[in-house]
Amino acid sequence: MGNLIFIAACFLGGFFLRRTGRFPENFPASLNAFIIHFSLPALTLVYIHQIEFSWELFFPLSMAWIFFAFGFLFFNFAGRLLNLPSRTVGCLILTCALGNTSFVGLPMIEAFYGQAYLGTGLIVDQAGTFVVLSTLGILTATRYASGRVPFTVILKRIFTFPPFYAVILAVGTRPLLYPDWLNLIIERFGQTLIPLALISVGFQIRFSSVRQYAKKLVTGLVFKLVIGPAFILALFVFVMKGYGPLVRVTIFEAAMPPIIMGSIIAIEYKLDPHLASLLLGVGIPLSFLTLTGWWWMLSTAF
């Protein structure tokens, strides 16, 4: 209960900081830069270094790739059915075919499942969400924006992302024990991720023009918060016969709200930018309710 109250306090704190008018609009960019260069790499070093590798890791490793492929097909079908503009379809794919598995996902995993499963969340995020967004996500953005990005640019995005190096270092040093002083440093930096991420998200929330975009919002959020996770659950549990807490946490990550970085890319490529912001503004607060439902269902039924 205390973790949930802490999450709500950080989220609301960011929301009210913006309303004070004392912080510039690019304030979240500074927080995000610190998270990407310090907090997330540190958390990666702490938890991925401790993971015991097994066949079950297929589930967190593959989830984002499967989810994105399913979302790509779903939104193209929905776009034709609802007569949505091509740029709107591209926006929905970029924001709702991947989940917010780090900035929202990691705090939620800690709150509902405990710190022991943050490593699972990091695998989903680093080996799944980040790589998919940096490759298939960029390709999707260029296709729907009628532009082109050289393959070398895509590779550069991956290999210059600080948490990517942290993953390699954490895996490569698994046989070694970190000295106490290093453990202390990386743990302290890792602890900054959750409050800073939630304040950043709360600061960026906007609730304008919801009625005007109702059809598009419903299409994106129903898929992201309900249909997509249900598909992953059916595939992993009923088809692949996966079970246990690692599978439950992976499905829980699949139920996360729309991805912030996907929204940023959609805005940069002018793919229905207002919709991209609204999907975050409505989807993240709504996910606090839907994630509670998913946690309860996964805990009682699986």
N, C-alpha and C positions, 0 to 999 in steps of 0.2 A: 504493500500500500504506500509505503514511504517513497519508493521509486517512482510510482505513478504520480504522486503529488509533486515530486521534484521535476519530473518531465513537464507537467502542466505549468509549474511555476516558471521554468526556463522559457517555455513556448510563449506564455502570456507576457513574460518580461520583455522578450524581443518585440512582441506586438505593440506594447505600450511605449517602448523606447522610441519607435518610429513616430508614434503619435505626439510625443513631446516636442518634435521638431528640432531637437538639439543635436541630432546626428545626421550626417550627410546620407544621401540615397545610396551611395556606394559603400556604406558601412559594412554590409554583409560580405562584400568582396574581400575586405581586409580580414574578416573572420575566417572566410573560406580559404584564403591563402595560407593562414596560419594552420588551419586544420589539415590542409593537403600536404604542407611541407613539414609539419611537426607532429600534430596529434595523431593522424591516421597512420603514418609510418611507425610511430612509437607503439601504437596499439597492435599493429601488425607484427612487430618484433616480439612483443610480449606473448601473444596468443598463438600465432602460427608456429612459433618456435616450439611450443609445447604440444602441438597436435600429434596424435598417433595416427599414422596413415593406414587406411584399410579400404576394402572394396566399397564400403558404405559412403566414402567420400565422392563417389560418382554422383550421388544425389545433389549435394551442394555445388559441385563443379559444373553440372550440366543444366541446372534449373533455369538460369537466366537465358541460356541459348535456346532451350525449348520454349520458354515463355515468349521470347522475342519472335520466334518463328510463328507461333500460334497467334500472337498479337498482330503480326504483319498480315497474315491471311484474314483474320477477323475484321480488321479495320478496312482492308480493301473491299471485302464483301459488304460491310456496313456502309462504306462510302458509296458504293453503287446502289445499295438498297435505299439509302436515305438521300441520295443525290447530293452528297457533300463535295465541296470543291477539293481539288487535288491537294492544295496546300493545307487544308484542314486535315485530310487523311494523313499527310506527312507529319503534322503536328501531333495527332493522336498516337501514331506509331512511336514517335520519339519520346513522348512523355508517359504513355500508358502501356507500352509493350515492355517496359523495364520498370523496376521498382526502386524506391528510395531506400536501398539496402544498407546504406552507411549512416547518413545524417539522421534518419528516423529509425532505420532498421536496428542499428546497434543499441541505441538507448532502449528500444522496445524489447529487444532480446534480453538485455540486462534486467529490465523491469519484470518481465513475465517468466523468464527461464533462468536468470542468474548469470553471473560473470563467466561461469564455466563454459557457456556455449557461445561466447563472443567469437571464439576461433572459427566456429561454423559460419557465423555471419560474415566474418572477414573473407572466408573462402568464397562464399556466394558473391560477395561484393567485388573482391579483387580479381579472382579468376573467372568470374562470370560477368556481372553487371558492367564493370569498368571496361573489360576487353570487348564485350559486345557493343557497348556504346561507342568506343573508340574506333571500331572497324565497321560493323554492319550499320551502326547508328549514323556515322558520317556518310557512308554510302547512301543510306536512305535519305538523309538531308539533301545531299547533292542531287539525287534523282528527282525528288519532289520540288526542289528549287531550280531545277534545270541548270545546275552548275556542275563543275568538275573539280575534284580535289585529287592531286597526284598521290599515288600509292606511297611515295616517300613521306608525304605529310602525315598520312595515317600512321606509318611506322614511327615517325618522330613523336606523335602524340602519345603512343604507348611507351616508348623507351625513354621519354623525358618526364614521365609521371612519377614523382617521388615514391608513392606507395608501391609501385612496381619493383623498384630496387629493394624496398623493405621486404617484400615477399621473397625475392631471390636470396637475400641475406638471411632471413629467418629460416628458410628451408636449408640453406647451405651450412648454417651453424647449428643445426639440430643436435648433432652429437656432442656439442660443447655446452658447458654451463656458463652463463653470464656471471661475471663477478658482481658482488652485492652492490657496489657503487653504480654499476651500469644498469642493473635491474631497477634501482631506485630512480635514476634519471628517466629511463624510458617509461616506467610506470607512471611517474608524475606527469610527463608530457601526455601520455595516453589518457589520463584521467580528465584532461581538458576537452577532449573531443565531444563528449555528450552535452555538457552545458553550452559550449560555444556553438555546436551544430544546431541545437534547438533554439537558441537565441537568434541565430542567423535565419533559420526558417521562419520563426515567428515575426521577425522584422519585415520579411518579404511578403507577408500575407496581404492580399487584397480581396475585397468582397463586392466590388462594383460590377454592374452589368450582368449579374447572374441570370436574370430572367431572359435577357436577349440571347444568351448562349445556352439556354436550358437543354435543348436537344443534343447539342454537341457534348455538353458536360455530362449528361446522363449516359450517353454512349460510351464515353471514355471511362468514367468512374465505375459504372456497373461492370465493365469488363475488368478494370484493374483491381477492384476490391472484392469482386464476387466470382465472375465467370472464369477469369484466368487462374486464380488460386484453386478453384474447384477442379479445373482441368488438370493442374499439376497434382492435386491430391488423388484424383482418379487414376492418373498415369502411374504415379509412384507407389501408391498403396494397393490398388486393385489389380493393376496390370503387372507392375514390377515386383509386387509383394514386399515393398520396403516397410520397415517398422522401426520403432524405437525413437528416442528423443532427437537424434540427429535428423531423421526424416521429418519429424514434427516441426523442428526449428526451420528446416529448409522450406516447408510448406508455409510456415508463418512468415518467412521472408518474402515468399511469392505474393503474400497478401498486403505488402507494404504499399503506401500511396504512390502517386506519380513521382518520377525522378526529377530532381532539381536540375541536374546537368543536362538532361534531355530537353527540359524546358528552355534552358539557356541556349542550347544549340538551335532549337526551333525558332527562338526569337532572333538569333544572329542570322539565320537563313530566311527570315521573314515568312515563316510558315505559321500563319494565323497567330501572331505573337500575343494578342490579348487573351485568346483561348489558352495558350500555354501558361500564362500567369494565373488565370482563373482555375485551371485544373489543380494547381498547387494550392491556391488559396482556399478552395472548397475541399479538395481531396485530402489534404493533410489533417485538418481538424476532424473531418468525417471518419478518417481511418482510426482515430482513437476509439471510436465506437465499434467499427467493424473488426478491428484487430482483437478487441476484447472478446467478441463473438467467436472469431476463429480460434483463439487460445482456448476458450471454454470447450468448443466443439472438439478440437484436437486432443485436449486433455481427457475428455470423458468418453469419446468414441474410439480413439485410436491410441 
